[in-house]
């Protein structure tokens, strides 16, 4: 077997091994993010109304095989609660939104995924920053490539407010006291991002 044939064989193997694999950039198309909490009087919810997300994923044969980067930015000043404007203000005060208007999540390490026929479930490690305090966090998410090529991300996460040096909001001169734990549930739709700058 001559060297030329060996070189051609190796080159062909490399081409086949990467065929169908692509690194694709995505940003946010639509989202539904709900924060759920408890209090001594009744449960409450709040909706995130403004956020950004940018991510880069490895796509292999129309399945997600890896996430190499992800950045999420939430505008804390646009969170709308279920209990009216007074409670909205209390929530934003508790999040220190005036001083630290951005809640951020930053992926800290690339993730390799094991895709299946329906969707891809994986844990994602990153840093979550709320009210100027950053803590490491592990999220369990499900990622699905939709028929139109967009990506759906679903998940939920319990967060303890005091872990971020935040005081749970109160209202009615302290008569309403909220619990320390909140649950964030989310469904995100990501679309491919094309940079048209020449």
N, C-alpha and C positions, 0 to 999 in steps of 0.2 A: 504494500500500500504506500504510494508516494506521498510526499509532504503536501503537494498541491491538493490532492484529494482530501487529506485530513483537514486542511484549512477550510476547504469548502464545506466539509461535513460539520465542523465546529460552527462556522458562520450560519449554516442553515439551522442548526439547533438553537442558536441564540435568537434568530429571527422568529422561529416557531414559539420559543418560550415567552417572548414578549408580545406576541401577536394578540390583539384584543385587549391589552392592558393599556390604560390611559390615565394620566393624572388630570383631573377635571376640577376647575374652580367653580364654586357655587356661592350665591348670595341669597338673601331672604326674599321670598315672593309674598308669603302671607304667614300669619301666625295666630295662635290662640294660646295665651299663657294666663293661667289663673292661679292666684295665691289664695289658699284656704286656711282659715284660722278659727280658733275657738275663743270664747270669753265666758265670764261667769253669768252672762245673761243670755247670749245666743251665739251661734256660729256666724261667721262673716266671710266674705270673699272679696277679692280685688282683682281687677284685670290690668294687665300690662298693655298699654296702648301705643307705645313707641319703642322699637328696638331695631338693632342691626345685627346681622350675622354674616360672616365670611368664612368659608371653609374650602379646603382642598382635599379631594378624595381620590383614591385609586379605584378605577372601574375595570373589572375583568369579566368579559363575556356578559355584559349588562348586569353585573352584580357588584356590590361594594366589597372590595377586598381590603381596604385600609383607609384611615383618616390621618392625613399628615399634618393638618393644621385646622384650628377652629378658634374664632374669636367672636364673642357675643357681647353686645353693649345694650343695656336697658336704660332708658331715661326714667329715673326714679321720680321725677316731678310729674310724670304723666300717668302714674298708677291711680286708677279709679276704683274706689271701694263700693260695696253694696249698701253702705249705711249713710250715704249722703256726704256733703262737702265738708262738714265738720270732722267726720271720721277720716276723710281723705287727708285733711291737714294733719291729723294726729299720726296717720301712717307715714306720711312724708317726713314729719318731725322725727319719728322713731327711726327712720332710715337715714337721717341726717342729710336729706336730699338737697337742702339749700347749700350746704358746704361741700357735699360729695354727690353731685347729680348723676353720676354714672355708676351703675351696677355692672360689673364685667365678669366674664368667664373666659379664661385663656387655657387652651389645651397645652399641657406641659410635656407630652411625649407622643410621638406617632403611635397609632394603634393599628394592629393587624387584626382583621376580622375573618371569621369563618362563615361565609354566606350560605344560606339555604334557599330552598325554592320560594318561600313566602317572604321572609324578611330577615334582617341581620340583627341579632341582639348582641350587645357588647357592653363592657364597662369602659368608661372614658375618664381618665384622670386629668385634673386641671386645677387651676387656682381661681377661686371665687372671691371677688372683692365687693363688700357692701359697707357703706358708711366709712370708707377709708381703711377698713380692716380686711386683710387677705388671709384666707384659709384654704388649705388643700381640700379637694372634694373629689369623690368618685361618683359618677353618674352611670346609671344603667339605662341605656337607650335602645330603641328599636329603629332601624333605618330600612326603608323600603324604596326601591326604584319604581316609580309609577310608570304606567304605559306610555306617557308622553315624555319620559326621560327625566322628569323632575324627581326630587328625593323628598320623602316624608320622614320626619324625625319625631318620635313619640317617647315620652318618658314622664317620670314623676320623682320628686325628691323632697324628703323632709329636711328642714333647716331649723336649727335652734338659734334664735335671735341673739341670745346672750353670748353665743360662741363668737359673734362678730362685734361684741361690746355694744350691742343695741339693747335698749329697754323696750319691752313690748308696749304698744300704745295703750293709753287709757283715755276715757272720755267721761262725760257727765260728772266732773269734779271727782274723778276716781271711783265712781260707782260702777263703771264698766271697766273691767280689767281683762285684757286679752292674755291668752296663753303664750308661753315662750316658743312653742313649736308651731311652725307653719309648714304647709305642704304646697309645693309648686308643681303643677301639672302643665304639660305643654304638648302641642302639636304644631310642627313647623313644616312649611313647604319651601324647599330650596330649588332655585332654578340655576341653570348653567350661566356662568358669567363670562361674557366675551369682551375682552379689552380691545376696543376698536381704534385705540390711538396708534398712529403710524410711527 
